[in-house]
Amino acid sequence: MTSLKGKTLFITGASRGIGKAIALRAAREGANVVIAAKTTEPHPKLPGTIYTAKAEVEAAGGKALALVVDIRFEDQIADAVAKTVEHFGGIDVLVNNASAISLTGTLETPMKRFDLMHGINTRGTFACSQACIPHLAKAENPHILNISPPLNMEARWFAGHVAYTMAKFGMSMCVLGMAEELKSKRIAVNALWPKTVIATAAVQNLLGGDVTTQKSRKPEIMADAAHAILTKPSSSVTGKFLVDEDVLRAEGISDFSAYAMTPGIKDEDLLPDYFL
């Protein structure tokens, strides 16, 4: 399988950033894309809504369905999945991209923020997977892809932001367990993580300013890596913790300069992402 044409992708948090980039990459091949996210009105610091993303997907050549979904609530997920199946006839791919982040220490993390991160990252990923699995099991080449890091139980990945690491590693634990659990259903479950910081509005707001952006890569590198994974036979790649650059190198790509936010910047001058 080399194309996502006619395949239906359910992508959480796809109104902007990495999720939208994955949606647009699939759309260029004629995929059906479900934009499952919360944003219906423009945010001053987080541009993009489910409706603007839908328009971009359609302009890129795909078919789109914009659904208001807060993945902390399983009834909203169930409703969105039912509408997806009714509209497109099934689900071939689930991308668990929606995520909340707060790089704060234990004393600086309000429990409301702790609950938000765990409700979206870990619980939301589990709930979306649970809702989509019965439909994925009917697909020709079913995939679940979590945008989460490799599991590395070293203190340095927890110190400084225990709550966030727990929440992101919860997504990765879903990969570890579900990949084995769902082998008999031929559903691939993998994780994908960037080698460098990716220039998204959320990251820029968190890490600050132009310096971060200048030393980052575009979300398109994650989109191209996701495409490479999702077009492989589901039985050939599952339970893997993959890194965008490594995935693309395996596809024969060695020049990543087109993904840099700053033309001509050396790879060694880019900001490495967390957890690697």
C-alpha positions in Angstrom: 0.0 0.0 0.0 1.5 3.3 -1.0 -1.4 5.7 -0.9 -4.1 7.0 1.5 -6.5 7.7 -1.3 -10.0 7.0 -0.2 -8.9 6.0 3.3 -10.6 7.7 6.3 -8.4 9.2 9.0 -9.8 10.3 12.4 -7.3 12.8 13.7 -7.6 14.4 17.2 -6.4 17.9 17.7 -6.2 18.4 13.9 -7.2 22.1 13.8 -3.5 23.2 13.9 0.1 22.1 14.2 1.2 18.5 13.7 -2.4 17.2 13.5 -3.3 19.5 10.7 -0.1 18.8 8.9 -0.8 15.1 8.9 -4.4 15.9 7.7 -3.1 17.9 4.8 -0.5 15.3 3.8 -3.3 12.7 3.6 -5.6 15.1 1.8 -3.1 15.6 -1.0 -3.6 11.9 -1.8 -7.4 12.2 -1.7 -8.0 10.9 1.8 -11.1 11.5 3.9 -10.1 13.4 7.1 -12.0 13.9 10.3 -10.9 17.0 12.1 -11.8 16.1 15.7 -11.0 19.0 17.9 -12.4 21.6 20.3 -11.6 24.9 18.6 -14.6 26.5 16.9 -13.6 30.1 17.4 -10.2 31.7 16.6 -7.9 32.0 19.6 -5.5 35.0 19.8 -2.5 32.8 20.5 -3.6 29.6 18.8 -4.7 30.3 15.2 -6.9 27.9 13.4 -10.3 26.2 14.0 -11.9 22.9 12.9 -13.6 24.8 10.1 -10.5 26.5 8.7 -8.7 23.2 8.9 -11.6 21.5 7.0 -11.3 24.2 4.3 -7.6 23.6 3.9 -8.1 19.8 3.7 -10.6 20.2 1.0 -8.4 22.7 -0.9 -5.6 20.2 -0.7 -7.8 17.5 -2.5 -9.3 15.6 0.4 -12.7 15.3 1.8 -13.2 16.6 5.3 -15.6 16.4 8.3 -15.2 18.9 11.1 -16.5 17.6 14.4 -16.4 19.4 17.7 -14.9 16.9 20.1 -13.5 17.3 23.6 -11.8 13.9 24.0 -12.0 14.1 27.8 -15.7 13.0 27.3 -16.4 9.6 25.9 -19.9 10.5 24.9 -18.5 13.2 22.5 -16.0 10.7 21.1 -18.7 8.1 20.6 -20.9 10.6 18.8 -18.0 11.7 16.6 -17.0 8.2 15.7 -20.7 7.3 14.8 -20.9 10.4 12.6 -17.6 9.5 10.9 -18.8 6.0 10.1 -22.1 7.3 8.9 -20.5 9.9 6.7 -17.5 8.0 5.3 -18.5 4.3 5.8 -15.7 3.4 8.2 -12.4 4.3 9.8 -9.0 3.2 8.5 -6.6 5.3 10.7 -6.8 6.8 14.1 -4.1 9.5 14.9 -4.1 10.3 18.6 -2.5 13.8 18.3 -4.4 15.9 20.8 -2.3 16.8 23.8 -2.0 19.3 26.7 1.4 20.4 28.0 2.7 22.1 31.1 6.4 21.9 31.8 6.0 22.6 35.5 7.4 21.1 38.6 5.3 19.3 41.2 4.6 22.3 43.4 3.9 24.5 40.4 1.4 22.2 38.8 -2.2 22.9 39.9 -4.3 19.7 40.0 -6.6 21.2 37.5 -3.7 21.3 35.0 -2.7 17.8 36.1 -6.2 16.5 35.4 -6.3 18.3 32.0 -3.1 16.7 30.8 -4.0 13.2 32.0 -7.6 13.6 30.7 -6.5 14.6 27.2 -3.2 12.8 26.8 -3.6 9.4 28.5 -7.3 9.0 29.0 -8.3 10.7 25.7 -5.9 8.5 23.8 -7.3 5.4 25.5 -10.9 6.5 25.0 -10.5 7.3 21.3 -8.7 4.1 20.6 -11.4 2.1 22.4 -14.1 3.8 20.3 -12.4 3.3 17.0 -11.1 -0.2 17.4 -14.3 -2.0 16.4 -14.3 0.0 13.1 -10.6 -0.3 12.5 -10.9 -4.1 12.8 -13.0 -4.0 9.7 -10.5 -1.9 7.7 -8.1 -3.3 5.1 -5.0 -1.7 6.6 -5.8 -0.4 10.0 -3.4 1.8 12.0 -3.4 3.7 15.3 -0.6 6.3 15.5 0.0 8.1 18.8 2.1 11.3 18.8 4.0 10.3 21.9 7.6 9.7 22.9 9.7 6.5 23.3 9.3 5.0 26.8 12.5 5.8 28.7 12.2 5.4 32.5 15.0 7.6 33.5 14.7 10.3 36.2 15.9 13.0 33.9 12.8 12.7 31.7 10.5 13.2 34.7 12.4 15.8 36.8 11.1 19.2 36.2 7.7 18.2 34.7 6.6 15.0 36.4 2.9 15.4 35.6 3.5 16.1 31.9 5.9 13.2 31.4 3.4 10.8 33.2 0.7 12.0 30.8 2.7 11.6 27.6 4.2 8.3 28.7 0.6 7.1 29.3 0.0 7.6 25.6 3.2 5.5 24.9 2.1 2.8 27.3 -1.1 2.5 25.2 1.1 1.7 22.3 3.1 -0.9 24.2 -0.1 -2.7 25.4 -2.5 -2.2 22.5 0.0 -3.3 19.9 0.2 -6.7 21.5 -3.5 -6.9 22.3 -4.6 -6.0 18.8 -2.2 -8.1 16.8 -5.0 -10.7 16.2 -7.1 -7.9 14.7 -4.3 -6.8 12.4 -4.4 -3.3 13.9 -1.0 -1.6 14.0 -0.3 0.6 17.0 2.8 2.8 16.9 4.2 6.0 18.4 5.8 8.9 16.5 8.0 11.6 18.0 10.1 14.4 16.6 13.8 14.5 16.9 13.8 18.3 17.1 11.4 20.9 18.4 8.5 21.4 15.9 7.4 25.0 15.2 3.8 25.0 16.4 1.9 27.8 18.0 1.5 25.8 21.2 5.3 25.2 21.5 6.1 28.8 20.6 3.8 30.1 23.3 5.3 27.6 25.8 9.0 28.0 25.0 8.9 31.5 23.8 9.5 33.7 20.8 11.4 33.8 17.6 14.6 32.0 18.8 12.6 28.8 19.4 11.0 29.1 16.0 14.2 29.8 14.2 15.8 26.6 15.6 12.8 24.4 14.9 11.5 22.3 12.1 8.2 22.5 10.3 5.3 20.2 11.2 5.5 18.7 7.7 8.4 16.5 8.8 6.1 14.7 11.2 3.4 14.6 8.5 5.7 12.9 6.0 7.0 10.5 8.6 3.4 9.6 9.6 2.5 9.1 6.0 5.4 6.6 5.6 4.1 4.6 8.6 0.4 4.7 7.8 1.0 3.4 4.2 2.9 0.4 5.3 1.0 -2.9 5.8 -0.3 -2.9 9.4 1.1 -6.4 10.0 4.7 -5.2 9.2 5.0 -2.4 11.7 3.5 -2.4 15.1 4.5 -1.7 18.7 7.3 0.6 17.5 8.4 3.9 19.1 9.5 5.8 16.0 11.3 9.1 15.5 10.5 11.3 12.5 14.0 11.6 11.1 14.7 7.9 11.5 11.5 7.0 9.6 12.4 9.2 6.7 16.0 8.0 6.6 14.6 4.5 6.2 12.6 5.9 3.2 15.9 7.0 1.6 15.7 10.7 2.6 19.0 12.2 4.0 18.5 15.9 3.4 16.1 17.5 5.9 16.9 21.1 5.1 13.5 21.7 3.5 11.9 21.1 6.9 13.9 23.8 8.7 12.2 27.0 9.7 15.5 28.8 9.1 16.9 28.2 5.6 20.5 27.0 5.7 20.6 26.2 9.5 22.7 23.2 10.3 21.1 20.2 11.8 23.3 20.3 14.9 22.0 23.9 15.6 18.4 22.8 15.8 16.8 22.4 19.3 16.4 18.7 20.3 13.0 17.7 21.5 12.2 16.4 24.9 12.5 12.7 25.7 15.3 11.9 23.1 
